[in-house]
């Protein structure tokens, strides 16, 4: 075998290989034992190319001939193969035993994913993102690749200032926006800044995940009843330090916060000294009503608007933002830390370009049209095939609430699982202390995630599951919503 057996490049440098050589024994025998163990244990998979003799000898501080002899013996034993021009590789027939699972294998995912809150991964605008990334990286200053500003890239904060003002009625400036890694990160930072002395008021129906992360931060939450006009803000305790709302589209029940309650919650903030935290999780996706502006635009010094691209682009980007009152900016940045470990600067630059170029608007409009079509297919299918249910909360967003006859939620979930449908019940979204706000049984059905080729089958499976779970529904049960009579 010649020196080319290790696959050195033109510079004479090969791949790195970490080996632990014991102190006892001759160098050749120790190296052979270490290589055998690396192959046997799976660290060197079949087909892996090994470093050339010279490179490995230099790295290990041993003679080149020692490495050559070790390779030759392992080739003779069948552990390795060597071919001129192809280098020395781990033999294909040497297969490491599969690692033993530490935990029992997770159950296989159900084929039809109707869990709320997730866009279809196939809908990510790859071509537009790639074009924006090229432009952004070409134009980026050198300092963009250094230690990041904890406020977030100025290019993105400027783009968000213009975009949010135009689309959501937000009033802010770049120096009052702090980029974060999503809504959860924003809530953790705000919990740290506001402290745990006073409870937060939250909607009686909302994300259990948000309540959980606040509890982990030491924040007590108290529920505020939700009705057809949103949260009853008159019931917010005066001693609460903050109130967390979803005013554009109450999550998960649907519908915007009534205009009188929008002004009412700001009056609560002014008189109590509390803070309104506005989770603008899907404000861009509305279908059957006029756009609802942000509460933040009515009083920027009493409101924090939290947004992200998790619904519009992808949750894997880990990009969100907070539009903050001026008095909170420095405190939030200090809580975040001087070194930005969360949102990638290059992704921030790319998103900024996407916003400025108009590509983001075009993508949102396409997704809005697609989601509306999917929502209409859902409501039509349920109205025709499962008239015992009622569909609500569908004027905006990426999900609907399917109200069920009393006592049937568990049966509907079990039937859905049997038919391969992943979906969630409404009950887990209710705050555990919301004693006076118990809504009908229901399912929270997301219609954004399934790929187009599976969406029709997913609706069929859902309808079959509901028909199976509700065989005794009376004819007088409120009918399902049709596209011509959509709920709030």
MARBAVO-666820 format. One line per 8 residues: number of its first residue (from 1); their letters; for each residue x, y, z of N, C-alpha, C. Coordinates in steps of 0.2 Angstrom, whole numbers. Layout:
BEGIN
NUM	a	X/Y/Z/X/Y/Z/X/Y/Z ~ ...
end
This chain:
BEGIN
1	xxxxxxxx	4/-6/0/0/0/0/4/6/0 ~ 3/11/-4/7/17/-5/3/22/0 ~ 7/28/0/4/34/4/-3/36/2 ~ -4/35/-5/-11/37/-7/-16/33/-4 ~ -15/27/-1/-20/23/2/-24/27/7 ~ -22/32/10/-25/36/15/-30/41/13 ~ -29/43/6/-34/48/3/-32/55/5 ~ -25/56/5/-23/63/6/-25/68/0
9	xxxxxxxx	-27/74/2/-28/79/-3/-22/82/-6 ~ -22/87/-11/-17/90/-14/-12/93/-9 ~ -14/95/-3/-10/98/2/-6/93/6 ~ -8/86/5/-5/81/9/-8/81/16 ~ -13/84/17/-17/84/24/-23/79/23 ~ -24/75/28/-30/70/27/-35/72/32 ~ -40/67/33/-45/68/38/-43/67/45 ~ -46/70/50/-44/69/57/-47/62/59
17	xxxxxxxx	-43/59/64/-46/53/67/-43/53/74 ~ -48/53/79/-46/52/86/-46/45/88 ~ -40/43/91/-39/37/94/-36/37/101 ~ -38/33/105/-35/33/112/-30/27/112 ~ -23/29/113/-18/24/113/-16/23/120 ~ -16/16/122/-14/15/129/-7/15/130 ~ -4/16/136/3/17/137/6/10/136 ~ 3/5/138/6/-2/138/6/-5/131
25	xxxxxxxx	12/-9/130/12/-12/124/16/-9/118 ~ 18/-12/113/21/-9/107/16/-5/103 ~ 19/0/100/15/5/97/11/2/91 ~ 14/-3/88/10/-6/82/4/-10/85 ~ 5/-14/90/0/-18/93/-6/-13/96 ~ -3/-8/99/-8/-3/103/-13/0/97 ~ -9/2/92/-13/5/86/-18/1/83 ~ -16/-6/82/-21/-11/79/-27/-12/84
33	xxxxxxxx	-25/-12/90/-31/-13/95/-36/-7/95 ~ -33/-1/95/-37/5/95/-41/5/89 ~ -39/3/83/-42/4/77/-48/-2/77 ~ -46/-8/79/-51/-13/79/-57/-11/84 ~ -56/-8/90/-61/-6/94/-65/0/91 ~ -62/4/88/-66/10/85/-71/7/79 ~ -69/2/76/-73/-1/71/-78/-5/74 ~ -76/-9/79/-81/-14/83/-86/-10/86
41	xxxxxxxx	-84/-4/89/-89/0/93/-93/4/89 ~ -92/5/82/-96/9/78/-94/16/77 ~ -88/18/80/-86/25/79/-83/26/72 ~ -81/20/69/-79/20/62/-84/16/58 ~ -88/19/54/-93/15/51/-90/12/44 ~ -93/6/42/-91/3/36/-91/9/30 ~ -85/8/26/-84/13/21/-81/19/23 ~ -80/21/29/-76/27/32/-69/26/29
49	xxxxxxxx	-67/32/26/-60/32/24/-55/34/30 ~ -50/31/31/-45/32/36/-40/38/33 ~ -36/41/38/-31/46/36/-25/42/33 ~ -21/46/29/-15/43/26/-10/42/31 ~ -5/37/30/0/35/35/3/41/38 ~ 5/46/34/9/52/36/5/56/41 ~ -1/57/39/-5/62/43/-7/58/50 ~ -9/52/50/-10/49/57/-4/48/61
57	xxxxxxxx	2/46/58/8/46/61/10/52/65 ~ 9/58/61/11/64/64/6/66/70 ~ 0/65/69/-5/66/74/-4/62/80 ~ -2/56/80/-1/51/85/6/51/88 ~ 11/54/84/18/55/87/21/48/86 ~ 20/44/81/23/38/80/26/37/73 ~ 30/32/72/33/31/65/28/30/60 ~ 29/33/54/25/31/48/24/24/46
65	xxxxxxxx	30/20/47/30/13/45/26/9/50 ~ 25/12/56/21/8/61/14/9/59 ~ 11/15/57/5/15/54/4/11/48 ~ 8/11/43/8/7/37/7/-1/39 ~ 11/-3/44/11/-10/46/4/-12/49 ~ 2/-7/53/-5/-8/57/-10/-9/51 ~ -10/-4/47/-15/-4/41/-15/-11/38 ~ -9/-13/36/-8/-19/32/-11/-25/36
73	xxxxxxxx	-10/-26/42/-12/-31/46/-20/-31/46 ~ -23/-26/47/-30/-25/48/-33/-26/41 ~ -30/-25/35/-32/-27/29/-32/-34/28 ~ -27/-37/30/-26/-45/30/-31/-48/34 ~ -33/-45/40/-38/-48/44/-45/-47/42 ~ -46/-42/37/-53/-41/34/-56/-35/37 ~ -53/-32/42/-56/-26/45/-56/-20/41 ~ -51/-19/36/-50/-14/32/-49/-16/25
81	xxxxxxxx	-50/-12/20/-49/-13/13/-44/-7/10 ~ -40/-9/5/-36/-4/2/-36/-5/-5 ~ -37/1/-9/-37/0/-16/-33/7/-18 ~ -29/6/-23/-25/12/-26/-30/17/-29 ~ -29/23/-26/-34/28/-28/-40/29/-24 ~ -41/24/-20/-48/24/-16/-46/25/-9 ~ -40/24/-7/-38/25/0/-39/19/4 ~ -38/19/11/-39/14/15/-46/15/19
89	xxxxxxxx	-50/10/19/-57/11/22/-59/6/26 ~ -64/7/30/-67/1/34/-70/-3/30 ~ -69/-10/31/-72/-15/26/-80/-15/27 ~ -84/-16/22/-91/-15/22/-94/-21/26 ~ -90/-27/26/-93/-33/29/-92/-32/37 ~ -88/-27/39/-88/-26/46/-93/-22/49 ~ -98/-24/52/-104/-20/54/-104/-20/61 ~ -104/-14/64/-105/-13/71/-112/-15/74
97	xxxxxxxx	-112/-18/80/-119/-20/82/-123/-13/83 ~ -129/-13/82/-133/-7/83/-133/-6/91 ~ -133/1/92/-133/3/99/-140/1/103 ~ -139/-1/109/-145/-3/112/-149/3/114 ~ -155/3/113/-159/9/115/-159/10/123 ~ -159/16/124/-159/18/132/-166/18/134 ~ -170/20/130/-177/21/132/-182/17/127 ~ -187/15/129/-192/11/124/-193/16/118
105	xxxxxxxx	-194/12/112/-195/16/106/-201/20/106 ~ -201/26/104/-208/30/104/-213/27/99 ~ -219/27/100/-224/25/95/-223/28/89 ~ -225/25/83/-224/28/76/-229/34/76 ~ -227/39/72/-232/45/71/-238/42/67 ~ -244/46/69/-250/44/65/-249/47/58 ~ -252/44/53/-251/47/46/-254/53/45 ~ -259/55/48/-263/61/47/-262/66/53
113	xxxxxxxx	-258/72/51/-257/76/57/-261/82/56 ~ -266/83/61/-271/88/61/-270/92/68 ~ -264/92/71/-262/95/77/-261/103/75 ~ -264/107/79/-264/114/78/-256/117/78 ~ -255/123/75/-249/127/77/-243/125/72 ~ -244/121/67/-238/119/63/-240/120/56 ~ -236/124/52/-237/125/45/-234/119/42 ~ -236/118/35/-234/112/31/-226/113/30
121	xxxxxxxx	-222/109/32/-215/110/30/-213/111/23 ~ -217/107/19/-216/108/12/-218/114/9 ~ -221/119/12/-223/125/10/-218/130/11 ~ -212/129/14/-207/134/16/-205/136/9 ~ -204/143/8/-202/146/2/-195/145/0 ~ -192/139/-1/-185/138/-2/-182/143/-7 ~ -185/143/-13/-182/147/-18/-181/155/-16 ~ -186/157/-13/-186/164/-11/-181/165/-5
129	xxxxxxxx	-181/160/0/-176/161/5/-169/160/3 ~ -168/156/-2/-161/155/-5/-159/162/-8 ~ -164/165/-12/-162/171/-16/-161/177/-11 ~ -165/177/-5/-164/182/0/-157/181/3 ~ -155/175/5/-149/173/8/-143/175/4 ~ -143/174/-2/-138/176/-7/-137/184/-6 ~ -143/187/-7/-142/195/-7/-140/197/0 ~ -142/194/5/-141/196/12/-133/195/13
137	xxxxxxxx	-131/189/12/-124/188/13/-119/192/9 ~ -121/193/3/-117/197/-2/-116/204/1 ~ -122/207/4/-122/214/6/-120/215/13 ~ -119/209/17/-118/210/24/-112/213/26 ~ -111/217/31/-105/220/33/-101/214/36 ~ -94/215/37/-90/210/40/-92/209/47 ~ -94/214/51/-95/214/58/-101/209/59 ~ -105/208/54/-111/204/55/-109/196/57
145	xxxxxxxx	-103/195/55/-101/188/57/-96/188/63 ~ -97/193/67/-93/193/73/-98/192/79 ~ -97/194/85/-101/193/91/-107/197/90 ~ -113/194/91/-119/197/89/-122/202/94 ~ -126/207/92/-129/212/96/-135/209/99 ~ -135/209/106/-141/205/109/-148/209/107 ~ -148/215/105/-154/218/102/-157/214/96 ~ -152/211/92/-154/208/86/-151/212/80
153	xxxxxxxx	-150/209/74/-147/213/69/-151/219/67 ~ -148/225/66/-151/231/65/-155/231/58 ~ -153/227/53/-156/226/47/-163/223/48 ~ -164/218/52/-170/215/54/-175/220/58 ~ -172/223/63/-176/227/67/-179/233/63 ~ -175/236/58/-178/241/54/-183/238/49 ~ -182/232/46/-187/229/42/-193/228/46 ~ -193/225/52/-199/224/56/-203/230/58
161	xxxxxxxx	-199/235/59/-202/242/61/-207/244/55 ~ -205/244/49/-209/246/43/-214/240/42 ~ -213/234/42/-218/229/41/-223/229/46 ~ -222/229/52/-227/228/57/-231/234/58 ~ -228/240/56/-233/246/56/-238/246/50 ~ -235/243/44/-239/243/38/-245/237/39 ~ -243/232/42/-247/226/42/-251/225/48 ~ -249/227/54/-252/226/60/-253/232/64
169	xxxxxxxx	-252/238/61/-253/244/65/-249/245/71 ~ -243/242/71/-238/243/77/-235/249/77 ~ -234/252/82/-230/259/83/-224/257/87 ~ -218/257/84/-212/256/87/-206/259/83 ~ -200/258/85/-194/260/82/-189/254/82 ~ -184/254/78/-179/249/78/-176/248/85 ~ -175/253/89/-171/253/95/-176/250/101 ~ -182/249/99/-187/246/104/-189/239/102
177	xxxxxxxx	-186/236/97/-187/229/95/-181/225/98 ~ -182/220/101/-177/215/103/-179/208/100 ~ -174/206/96/-175/199/92/-174/194/97 ~ -178/189/97/-177/183/101/-178/177/97 ~ -179/171/101/-179/165/97/-186/162/96 ~ -191/166/98/-198/164/97/-202/166/103 ~ -209/165/103/-213/167/109/-211/164/115 ~ -209/158/116/-207/155/122/-201/159/125
185	xxxxxxxx	-196/160/121/-191/164/123/-193/171/126 ~ -197/174/122/-199/181/124/-203/180/131 ~ -207/175/132/-211/175/139/-206/174/144 ~ -201/169/143/-196/168/148/-192/174/150 ~ -190/178/145/-186/184/146/-191/189/150 ~ -197/190/148/-202/195/152/-203/192/159 ~ -204/186/160/-205/183/167/-199/185/171 ~ -193/185/168/-187/186/172/-187/194/174
193	xxxxxxxx	-188/198/169/-188/205/170/-193/207/175 ~ -199/205/174/-205/207/178/-205/204/185 ~ -202/199/186/-201/196/193/-207/192/194 ~ -207/189/200/-212/184/202/-217/186/208 ~ -216/193/210/-220/195/215/-227/196/214 ~ -229/198/208/-236/198/206/-238/193/201 ~ -244/190/201/-246/185/196/-247/188/190 ~ -247/184/185/-250/186/178/-257/184/177
201	xxxxxxxx	-261/188/174/-267/186/172/-267/183/165 ~ -270/177/164/-270/174/157/-277/172/155 ~ -278/171/149/-284/169/146/-286/162/149 ~ -292/161/151/-294/154/154/-293/148/149 ~ -293/150/142/-291/145/137/-285/147/134 ~ -279/143/134/-273/145/131/-268/139/130 ~ -262/141/128/-257/135/127/-255/133/134 ~ -256/127/136/-253/124/142/-245/125/142
209	xxxxxxxx	-242/125/137/-235/126/136/-233/132/139 ~ -237/138/137/-235/144/140/-236/145/148 ~ -242/142/150/-243/142/157/-237/138/161 ~ -235/132/157/-230/128/161/-223/132/161 ~ -221/136/156/-215/139/156/-215/145/161 ~ -221/148/162/-222/153/167/-221/150/174 ~ -224/145/175/-223/141/181/-216/139/183 ~ -213/137/178/-206/135/179/-201/142/181
217	xxxxxxxx	-204/147/178/-200/154/180/-202/156/187 ~ -207/153/190/-209/155/196/-215/160/196 ~ -218/161/190/-224/166/190/-231/162/191 ~ -235/164/195/-241/162/196/-246/165/191 ~ -251/161/188/-255/163/183/-262/162/186 ~ -267/167/184/-274/167/187/-278/168/180 ~ -283/164/179/-287/164/173/-292/170/173 ~ -293/172/167/-298/177/165/-303/174/160
225	xxxxxxxx	-309/174/162/-314/170/158/-314/173/150 ~ -315/168/146/-315/170/139/-322/168/136 ~ -325/173/132/-332/172/129/-331/174/122 ~ -337/175/119/-337/176/112/-334/182/110 ~ -333/187/114/-329/193/113/-322/193/116 ~ -320/187/117/-313/187/120/-312/187/127 ~ -307/189/130/-306/189/137/-310/194/140 ~ -313/193/146/-317/198/150/-312/202/154
233	xxxxxxxx	-309/207/151/-304/211/154/-306/215/160 ~ -312/216/161/-315/219/167/-313/214/173 ~ -312/208/172/-311/203/178/-303/203/179 ~ -299/206/176/-292/206/177/-290/209/184 ~ -287/205/188/-286/207/195/-281/214/195 ~ -283/218/199/-279/225/199/-272/223/201 ~ -271/218/205/-264/217/208/-260/213/203 ~ -262/211/197/-259/207/193/-253/211/190
241	xxxxxxxx	-247/208/189/-242/212/186/-242/213/178 ~ -245/208/175/-246/208/168/-252/204/166 ~ -254/205/160/-260/200/157/-257/198/150 ~ -258/192/149/-256/189/143/-262/187/138 ~ -262/190/133/-268/190/128/-267/188/121 ~ -272/185/118/-271/184/110/-277/188/107 ~ -276/194/107/-282/198/105/-284/198/98 ~ -279/197/93/-281/196/86/-285/190/84
249	xxxxxxxx	-284/185/88/-287/178/87/-286/174/93 ~ -291/174/97/-290/171/104/-289/164/103 ~ -283/162/106/-281/155/106/-283/151/111 ~ -287/145/110/-288/142/104/-295/143/101 ~ -299/147/105/-307/147/104/-308/151/98 ~ -304/156/96/-306/160/90/-309/166/91 ~ -309/171/87/-312/177/87/-308/183/90 ~ -308/189/88/-304/195/90/-307/197/97
257	xxxxxxxx	-303/201/101/-305/204/107/-309/210/105 ~ -315/211/108/-320/216/106/-316/223/107 ~ -318/228/103/-315/234/103/-316/238/110 ~ -321/237/113/-322/240/120/-317/237/125 ~ -316/230/124/-311/227/129/-304/228/127 ~ -303/230/121/-296/232/119/-294/239/123 ~ -299/243/123/-298/250/126/-298/248/134 ~ -302/243/136/-303/242/143/-297/239/146
265	xxxxxxxx	-293/235/142/-287/232/145/-281/237/146 ~ -281/242/141/-276/247/142/-278/252/147 ~ -284/253/149/-286/257/155/-284/253/161 ~ -285/246/161/-282/242/167/-275/244/168 ~ -271/243/162/-264/244/163/-262/251/165 ~ -266/256/163/-264/263/165/-265/264/172 ~ -271/261/175/-273/263/182/-269/258/187 ~ -267/252/185/-264/247/189/-257/247/189
273	xxxxxxxx	-254/250/183/-247/250/182/-245/243/179 ~ -249/239/177/-248/232/174/-246/233/167 ~ -244/227/164/-241/227/157/-246/222/153 ~ -248/224/147/-251/220/143/-246/217/138 ~ -246/210/138/-242/206/133/-246/203/128 ~ -245/205/122/-250/204/116/-246/198/112 ~ -249/192/112/-246/187/108/-249/187/101 ~ -245/189/96/-248/190/90/-246/184/85
281	xxxxxxxx	-248/178/87/-246/172/85/-248/171/78 ~ -254/173/75/-255/172/68/-260/177/65 ~ -258/184/67/-262/189/65/-262/191/58 ~ -257/188/54/-257/189/47/-262/185/43 ~ -265/179/46/-269/175/43/-276/176/45 ~ -280/180/41/-287/181/42/-290/180/35 ~ -297/178/36/-300/176/30/-307/180/29 ~ -311/180/34/-318/183/33/-320/189/37
289	xxxxxxxx	-315/193/38/-316/199/42/-310/204/40 ~ -312/210/42/-306/215/41/-300/214/45 ~ -294/215/43/-289/215/47/-290/218/54 ~ -287/215/59/-288/218/66/-281/220/68 ~ -280/227/69/-274/229/71/-272/227/78 ~ -265/229/80/-263/227/86/-265/231/92 ~ -266/228/98/-267/232/104/-261/237/105 ~ -255/234/104/-249/238/105/-249/245/102
297	xxxxxxxx	-253/246/96/-253/252/92/-257/257/96 ~ -261/255/100/-265/260/104/-261/263/110 ~ -257/259/113/-253/262/118/-246/258/119 ~ -241/260/115/-235/257/115/-231/256/121 ~ -232/261/126/-229/261/132/-232/257/138 ~ -238/254/136/-241/249/141/-241/242/138 ~ -239/241/132/-240/234/129/-233/232/126 ~ -232/225/127/-227/222/123/-230/217/118
305	xxxxxxxx	-228/218/111/-231/214/106/-225/209/105 ~ -228/202/105/-223/197/104/-225/193/97 ~ -220/192/93/-222/189/86/-216/185/84 ~ -217/181/79/-212/176/77/-214/174/70 ~ -210/170/66/-211/167/60/-213/160/60 ~ -214/157/66/-216/150/67/-222/148/63 ~ -227/152/63/-233/150/59/-232/152/51 ~ -229/157/50/-229/160/43/-223/157/39
313	xxxxxxxx	-218/155/42/-212/152/38/-211/145/41 ~ -207/145/47/-206/138/50/-203/139/57 ~ -205/135/62/-203/136/69/-196/134/69 ~ -193/131/64/-185/129/65/-181/135/64 ~ -183/140/61/-179/146/61/-177/150/67 ~ -182/149/72/-181/151/79/-179/159/79 ~ -184/162/75/-184/170/75/-190/172/78 ~ -190/176/83/-196/180/85/-194/187/87
321	xxxxxxxx	-198/191/90/-197/198/92/-201/200/97 ~ -199/205/101/-203/209/105/-203/216/104 ~ -209/220/103/-209/227/102/-211/229/109 ~ -206/233/112/-206/234/120/-207/241/121 ~ -210/243/127/-210/250/130/-203/252/131 ~ -201/258/130/-194/261/130/-191/259/137 ~ -195/259/143/-192/258/149/-190/250/150 ~ -192/246/146/-190/239/147/-185/236/142
329	xxxxxxxx	-183/240/137/-178/238/132/-171/236/136 ~ -168/240/140/-162/239/143/-162/233/147 ~ -168/232/151/-169/227/156/-169/220/152 ~ -173/220/146/-174/214/143/-167/212/139 ~ -164/217/137/-157/215/134/-152/213/139 ~ -152/215/145/-148/213/150/-150/206/152 ~ -156/204/152/-158/197/154/-157/193/149 ~ -157/195/143/-155/191/137/-147/189/137
337	xxxxxxxx	-143/194/139/-136/192/139/-132/196/134 ~ -126/197/135/-122/201/130/-121/197/124 ~ -120/191/124/-118/187/118/-125/183/116 ~ -127/184/110/-133/182/107/-132/174/105 ~ -135/170/109/-134/163/107/-140/160/104 ~ -145/164/102/-151/161/100/-152/161/92 ~ -155/167/90/-156/168/83/-150/169/79 ~ -149/165/73/-143/166/69/-143/172/66
345	xxxxxxxx	-138/176/66/-137/182/62/-138/182/55 ~ -136/176/52/-137/175/45/-144/174/43 ~ -148/171/47/-155/170/46/-159/177/47 ~ -157/181/52/-160/187/53/-159/192/47 ~ -153/191/44/-151/195/38/-156/193/32 ~ -156/186/32/-160/184/26/-168/186/27 ~ -170/185/33/-177/187/34/-178/195/33 ~ -173/199/35/-174/206/33/-174/207/26
353	xxxxxxxx	-170/204/22/-171/204/15/-178/202/12 ~ -180/197/15/-186/194/13/-192/199/14 ~ -192/203/20/-197/208/21/-196/214/17 ~ -190/216/16/-189/222/12/-190/221/5 ~ -189/215/2/-190/214/-5/-197/213/-7 ~ -201/212/-2/-208/210/-3/-210/202/-4 ~ -204/198/-4/-205/191/-5/-209/188/1 ~ -208/191/7/-212/188/13/-220/190/12
361	xxxxxxxx	-221/196/10/-228/197/9/-231/193/4 ~ -228/191/-2/-230/187/-7/-231/180/-4 ~ -227/177/0/-227/171/3/-234/171/8 ~ -234/176/12/-240/176/16/-247/176/13 ~ -247/180/7/-253/180/3/-255/173/0 ~ -250/169/-2/-251/163/-5/-253/158/1 ~ -250/158/6/-252/154/12/-259/156/14 ~ -261/162/14/-267/164/16/-273/161/12
369	xxxxxxxx	-271/161/5/-276/158/1/-276/151/2 ~ -271/148/3/-271/140/3/-274/138/10 ~ -273/142/15/-276/140/22/-284/141/21 ~ -286/146/18/-293/147/18/-296/142/14 ~ -293/140/8/-296/134/5/-296/128/9 ~ -291/126/13/-291/121/17/-296/121/22 ~ -297/127/25/-302/128/30/-309/127/27 ~ -310/129/21/-317/128/18/-318/121/17
377	xxxxxxxx	-313/117/15/-314/110/14/-316/106/20 ~ -312/108/26/-314/106/32/-321/107/34 ~ -323/113/34/-330/115/36/-335/111/32 ~ -334/111/25/-339/108/21/-339/100/22 ~ -334/97/23/-334/90/25/-337/88/31 ~ -336/92/36/-340/91/43/-347/92/42 ~ -349/98/39/-356/99/38/-360/94/35 ~ -357/91/30/-360/86/25/-360/79/29
385	xxxxxxxx	-355/77/32/-354/71/35/-355/70/42 ~ -354/75/46/-354/74/53/-359/80/56 ~ -365/81/54/-369/86/56/-370/87/63 ~ -368/82/68/-369/83/75/-364/88/78 ~ -359/90/74/-354/95/77/-355/102/74 ~ -351/106/78/-352/113/76/-344/116/75 ~ -343/120/70/-336/122/69/-336/130/71 ~ -331/132/75/-331/139/77/-323/141/76
393	xxxxxxxx	-322/147/77/-316/150/78/-312/150/71 ~ -315/151/65/-312/150/59/-311/156/54 ~ -312/162/57/-312/168/53/-304/170/52 ~ -300/166/55/-293/168/55/-289/162/58 ~ -283/162/57/-278/157/60/-277/151/55 ~ -274/146/59/-273/139/56/-276/133/59 ~ -281/135/63/-285/129/66/-292/131/67 ~ -296/126/68/-303/127/70/-305/123/76
401	xxxxxxxx	-310/125/80/-313/121/85/-319/118/83 ~ -319/111/84/-325/107/82/-328/105/89 ~ -334/108/90/-338/107/96/-341/101/95 ~ -341/97/101/-344/90/101/-350/90/106 ~ -354/85/105/-359/84/111/-356/82/117 ~ -359/84/123/-356/83/129/-354/76/131 ~ -348/75/134/-346/69/136/-343/65/130 ~ -341/68/124/-339/64/119/-332/65/117
409	xxxxxxxx	-328/70/120/-322/72/118/-317/66/118 ~ -317/62/124/-312/57/124/-313/51/119 ~ -320/50/118/-321/45/113/-319/47/106 ~ -320/54/105/-318/56/98/-310/56/97 ~ -307/57/102/-299/57/102/-297/50/101 ~ -300/45/104/-298/38/104/-300/35/97 ~ -306/37/94/-308/35/87/-303/39/82 ~ -301/45/83/-296/48/79/-290/44/78
417	xxxxxxxx	-287/42/84/-281/38/84/-282/32/81 ~ -287/29/81/-288/22/78/-288/23/70 ~ -291/29/68/-291/30/61/-284/34/58 ~ -279/34/63/-273/37/61/-273/45/61 ~ -277/48/64/-277/55/65/-274/58/71 ~ -269/62/71/-266/65/76/-270/72/77 ~ -274/73/83/-277/79/84/-278/80/92 ~ -280/86/94/-280/87/101/-287/89/103
425	xxxxxxxx	-288/87/110/-295/89/112/-294/96/115 ~ -300/99/116/-300/106/119/-299/106/126 ~ -301/101/130/-300/102/137/-293/103/140 ~ -288/101/137/-281/102/140/-279/110/140 ~ -283/114/135/-281/121/135/-284/125/140 ~ -289/122/144/-292/126/149/-288/126/155 ~ -287/132/158/-283/133/164/-286/129/170 ~ -281/126/173/-284/122/179/-288/125/184
433	xxxxxxxx	-287/132/185/-291/136/190/-297/139/187 ~ -299/138/180/-304/141/177/-311/137/179 ~ -313/138/185/-319/134/187/-325/136/184 ~ -326/143/182/-332/145/179/-332/146/172 ~ -327/143/169/-327/143/161/-326/137/158 ~ -331/133/158/-330/126/155/-334/126/148 ~ -330/125/143/-334/125/136/-336/118/135 ~ -340/118/129/-342/111/127/-336/107/125
441	xxxxxxxx	-337/100/125/-332/96/123/-330/98/115 ~ -324/97/114/-322/98/107/-315/96/105 ~ -313/97/99/-307/95/96/-304/102/93 ~ -297/103/94/-294/108/91/-290/105/84 ~ -293/107/79/-291/104/72/-286/109/68 ~ -280/107/67/-276/111/63/-276/109/56 ~ -277/114/51/-278/112/44/-272/114/40 ~ -266/116/43/-261/119/39/-255/113/38
449	xxxxxxxx	-255/108/42/-249/104/42/-249/99/36 ~ -254/95/35/-253/89/31/-251/92/24 ~ -247/88/20/-246/89/13/-252/89/9 ~ -252/92/4/-258/92/-1/-260/85/-3 ~ -256/81/-4/-258/74/-6/-261/70/-1 ~ -260/72/6/-264/69/11/-269/72/14 ~ -271/78/12/-276/82/16/-283/79/15 ~ -285/77/9/-291/74/8/-292/68/12
457	xxxxxxxx	-287/64/12/-287/58/16/-288/59/23 ~ -284/64/26/-285/66/33/-292/68/34 ~ -295/72/30/-302/74/32/-307/68/32 ~ -305/64/27/-310/58/27/-309/54/33 ~ -303/53/36/-301/49/42/-304/53/48 ~ -304/59/48/-307/63/53/-315/62/54 ~ -318/63/48/-325/62/48/-327/55/49 ~ -323/50/47/-325/43/49/-324/42/57
465	xxxxxxxx	-319/45/59/-318/44/67/-324/48/71 ~ -326/54/69/-331/57/72/-338/54/71 ~ -339/51/65/-345/47/64/-345/41/69 ~ -340/38/69/-339/32/74/-340/34/81 ~ -337/40/83/-338/41/90/-344/44/92 ~ -348/47/87/-355/50/89/-361/47/86 ~ -361/40/87/-367/37/83/-374/39/86 ~ -374/41/92/-381/42/95/-383/50/94
473	xxxxxxxx	-379/54/91/-381/61/90/-388/62/88 ~ -392/67/91/-399/68/89/-399/72/83 ~ -404/72/79/-405/76/73/-405/83/75 ~ -407/85/81/-407/92/83/-401/95/85 ~ -395/91/85/-389/94/87/-387/100/82 ~ -384/105/85/-383/111/80/-379/109/74 ~ -380/111/68/-377/108/62/-370/111/62 ~ -366/108/58/-359/110/56/-359/116/52
481	xxxxxxxx	-354/120/53/-354/127/50/-352/126/42 ~ -356/129/38/-354/129/31/-350/135/29 ~ -347/135/23/-343/140/21/-347/147/21 ~ -353/146/20/-357/152/19/-359/155/26 ~ -358/152/31/-360/154/38/-355/153/43 ~ -349/156/42/-343/154/45/-343/157/52 ~ -340/154/57/-340/156/64/-335/161/65 ~ -334/164/71/-330/170/72/-323/168/72
end
